[in-house]
Amino acid sequence: MKAHVLTGSKSEIAARVARMEGNIREVIVFIEEPADGTLPPSIADLFAEMEPYVAQAGGADYSRESIYMPTEGK
């Protein structure tokens, strides 16, 4: 399987996908929300939204404290 990154307008991306050879099994789409004056979601909300897609090894400690070792003076 080969990954492709397509950028451009919606119609440009759709046209490029349609011209690709072979079977396309999966597509990830990033949609830029229109600015409506509301604040973006918190960092915690963003990570909670991504949680179903995170690969984790069983029994590992993924807490910030276990991943990042504090350095002296910080």
N, C-alpha and C positions, 0 to 999 in steps of 0.2 A: 504494500500500500504506500502511496506517495502523498504527501501533504502539499497543499497549495494555499497561498495567501492571496486573496483577490481583494483589491480596493477599487473604489470608484462609486458611481451612483448605483442605485438599486437596479436600474435597467442594464447598465454596463456589466455589473456582476452577474446578473441573470443570463445575459447573452454569453458571457464567457463560460459559465457553468454548462449551458446548453451545448456549446461547441466542444466540450471535453470528451475525449474518447474513454471508453470503458464504463464500468458501473460506478456510480457515485453512491456510496453507502451512508454517508453521514455528512452533515454540514453544521458548522457553528456560525451563528450570525450575531454580530454586535450591532445593536440599534442605538443610535444617538437620539436620546429623548429631547424633545423641544424644550427650550428654557421657558419655564412658566413662573419663575420667581420663587419656587419652593426650594428649600434647602435639600442638598443631597442626603441620602441615607447615611447613617452613622457607619463607621468602620465595622462595628460589631454586626450590623445588619448585612453589610456586604459579605462578610465571612460566613454568616449564618445562611445566606442565600447560596453560597458556593459549597457548603458542607456536603450535600449529596454527591458531589463530583470529586471529592478529595480522596486520593488513594492513601490509605494508612496501613501500616504493618501492625498486626495484632500485638498487644502488650507494650507497645512503645509509648514513651511519655512525650507528647508533642507540646507541652506547656512552654511558654516563653522562657521560663527560668531554667528548664532542662536543656533547651536548645542553645541559648546565648549565655555563655559564661561571663560573669561580671569581671571587668578588669579593675585593677587597683586604682583607686582614686575616682571611680565612677559609680 
